[in-house]
Amino acid sequence: MVTAEMAMTIPTLVVAVAMAMGGVIAMTNQMRCADAAATAARLAARGEPIDVVRKAALSAAPAGATLQVVTEGTTVVATVTDRIAAPGIIGSRIAFTVSQHSVAALESAPPAVGQLPASTAMRQREAPRS
């Protein structure tokens, strides 16, 4: 009787542990994609060359991830996508994609010499009150 119960319990536990590990891997890759997309959007908005953007973003992304950077009006949208597959022969049948987008406003030209950005000037005016 105990043998039959163990024969059903052990495979169930193995599957549950494998699913939990897959979930942790998926969440880790999702976070890495988010970090990579934010890095790419920030660098592209600053006007960095696309080679620098791609190198920095893909170094933060999971291995095999793809990067797409699109400028839309006054914003830059960076999308990092990664395909997560189960190991071995199962991976050809069970796979899903994680993707993250990040948006950054294009930075304008630096202020003229002797001119402060509005936020800096406001902070300087408010400082004597405290």
N, C-alpha and C positions, 0 to 999 in steps of 0.2 A: 504494500500500500504506500509506504513512504517513498519507494523508488519511483512510482508513477507520478507522485506529487512533485518530486524533485525534477523529474524529466520535463515537467511543464513549467516549473518555477524558474529554473536556471536559464533557459532560452528567453523567457520573458524579461528577466533581469538584465540579460545581455543586451536585448533590444532597447530597453528603457535607458540603460547607461549610454548606449551608442547614440540614442536620440538626444539625450541631455548634452553629451559632448558636441554633437552637431549643432545644437542651439547655441552653445557657448562660442563655438568657432564662428557661426554666422553673426552673432552679435559683435564679436571682436572685429571681424572683417567690416561690418557695417560702421563701427566707430572709426576704423582706420580709413574707410572711404570718406567719411564726413571730414576728418582731419585733412585728408589730401585735397578734397574739393575746396575747403576753406583756404588752404595754402595757395592753391592754384588761382582762385578768384582774387585773393588779396594781391598776389604778385602780378597778375595780369592787369588788375586795376591800377597798379602803380606804374605800369608801362614797361615792365620787364620783358626781354625777348622771350619768344615762345619756347625756345630751347631751355632757358633757365626755368621757366614755369613748369614745363614738362618734367624736367629732371627732379626738381624739388617735390612736385606733387607725387610722382610715381615712386620716389624713394620713401614717402610716407604711406603709400597705398599698399594693399596686399599684392603679393607676386601675381602677375598675370592680369592685373586690373587695367582698364582702359580709361583714358582721359579725353574729355571733349570740352573745349573752351569756346564760347560764343559771345560776341559783343552784341548787345541789343540796346541801341540808343545810348543812354548814359550809364548802363550797367554791364557787368561782365558776369556771365553764368558759367560756372564750371561744374561738370558732371563726371563723377568717377563711378565706374561700374565694375563689378567683379562677379564671376561665375563660381559658385561653390558646388562642388560635386562630392559625392560620397567616394571613399577610396575603393580602388579595385574595380571589378566588373560591375558592381552595383552603381558606380558613379556614372556610367554611360546611360543609366535609366533614371537615376534619382539625382537631379541637380536643380538649383534655382539661382536666381540672380539677385544681388543686392546692389543698390544704387543710391547715391547721395548727390544732392545739388547744393551749390552755395552761390550766393549772389553778392557782388560788391559793386559799389558805385565807382565809376571812373574818377580818378583823381585829376583835378584841374592843374593848371600850371601853378608853380609856387608863387606866393605873394611877392609883390615888388619889394625891392630893398627898402627897409625902414618901415614897412607896413606889416602889421600883425594880423593873423587871421581873427575873425570876429570872436570866436570862442576864447582866444587868449586875451584879447583886449577886454572882454567882459570880466574874465577872472581877475584881471589886474585892477579893474575899477571896484570890484566887490571886495577885494582883500582888505582895504583900510577899515571897513565896517567891523570886522571881527576883533 
